[in-house]
Amino acid sequence: MIVIRSTEQLTGVRISGDFWDLDELINAIYKITGDENKYYDYQGPRLRILSVCYKLRHAALGEHQLDFVNNGLNKNVLTQHELIFPNKNVYFATEILWPEIIFSAIALNDFIDLHQQLNDSSMWDYDIAIIRKFQAAIADCLEQEMNEEDYEVFLKMLHAKNPLTFRYATQYVDVLNLEYLQLDKEERKAHLAAFAVRFMIEDHDYAALKAQLMDAAITTKQPLHNIQIQLKYPEEILW
């Protein structure tokens, strides 16, 4: 199963699972988000989700972290079946910044709706069920880092607005990622709820950024999501 926990410094989440868990999730994400020509007005969010997917793919190849988890085997079981076998399984893991994973979970809602509309999918759709389980794991982890009132506000806002990421200027995710990285652990704990809500209210900072990006897109005749902004991530992140 996919396991999601906050990192020690509350910088982000650690996502882990065995190879097949991650492979199943990755394939479901690709299926739900569709190809690059399918949802033009959601290309920014789609590419953002796929950047998370890219990290998951490389984690599944063993290029990031490894966790060792109990698999339930004990001496009695091994003796009964005359087996010599380790009592731990290997989980592959990677870390994602909190603003990044929150945005991805929000954006996946829109892609589920789009997928259902385009494919007339039923509530039994297997890929949607996998995505929902992933979102639920993120939400459960987020709930543990918020007080109850803030979490309820976040959920109400999440359900009140649909779609949430239509023509979204995803460069704002980088802005929030870097703002969040500048906080210490206590500040992250205090302000995580506010960061989550900022993806849904389109505040002055977002509106100003999007206006600049739209002007640049018109001038250069490029899609909004292709416009680059001058931001630099630290070479090393303390998770």
Buried (B, 14 or more C-beta within 10 A) or exposed (E): EBBBBBBEEBBBBBBBBBBEBBBBBBEBBBBBBBEEEBBEBBBBBBBBBBBBBEBBBBBBEEEBBEBEBEEEBEEEEBEEEEEEEEBEEBBBBBBBBBBBBBBBBBBBBBBBEBBBEEBEBEEEBEBBEBBBBBBEBBBEBBBEBBEEEBBEBBEEBBEEEEBBBEBBBBBBBBBBBBBBBEBEEEEBBEBBBEBBBBBBEBEEEBEEBBEBBBEBBEEEEEEBBEBEEEEEEEEEBEB
